[in-house]
Every structure is written in structure tokens, then in C-alpha cells.
């Protein structure tokens, strides 16, 4: 039995590198792998939105201007539209900014009015409160 073990051990050559070198090489290569995974394309969150694609024809569909934020102070009202700060009364292309509120802005060109909402998918609803007063709570 001892001869068989000796024959098997001598049949396989010793590893090219000692175990500690192989472990170090493995650790180094494993540290490099995540960097290639993280280097994949990531969308820039500050980049303006791209044109929506028409699902039927595959051609781009023009979307209108996008309201990104509003700045309201006692002295001025500013709307951020497509990354540009527009003051109340200033032009946005062919439109004039005529109204700025907390949730939307109004653009006008002649009779044509365009309303841009800050959160188009969100509709603000008034809260209904219960007007019943609890008379026992008022008494000591």
C-alpha cells in the first residue's frame, strides 16, 4: 500500500507555485473582477430624458417641455424647464411663462395654453377631516 501511495505521489509533479502564491494570485484576480462588472454603463440621473419611442412605428415621438422644479420666493418665481431656469414672464421657446405655482406652471402662446405639472402622475386631493367635536374630551 505504501508503494502505491509513493507511486501516485511521484506520478504527479509538484505544483508550479506554492500554495501561498496561488492563494495570493487568486485573491488579486478576484479583486479585479468586480471592477469590470462595475464599469458597465450606468445612466446619468442628471441627464435630460430621451424622446419616447412610438411602439407602433418605432419612430421617436416628440414630448413637450418637462417641468423639473419650481422656486418660489416673495421677490421672484422661477421654473426649471428642461434644465433651464425661467423667470415668470420670460420665454420658453415660443411660449411665455405666465403662472408658477407649487405644483405646476402655465405656458401661453396666444390662445394656446400649456400646463406643465411637476408630478404629472400624481394628483393632489384635499384631505377630508372629521368635524365632529368630542365634548367629553373638553371637560376635565
Secondary structure, DSSP 4 states (H G I P E B T S, - for coil): -HHHHHHHHHHSPPPSS-HHHHHHHHHHHHHHHHHHHHTS----TTSPPPPEEPTTT--EE-----EEEEEE-SS-EEEEETTEEEETT-EETTEEEEEE-SSEEEEEETTEEEEEETTTT----PPP------HHHH--
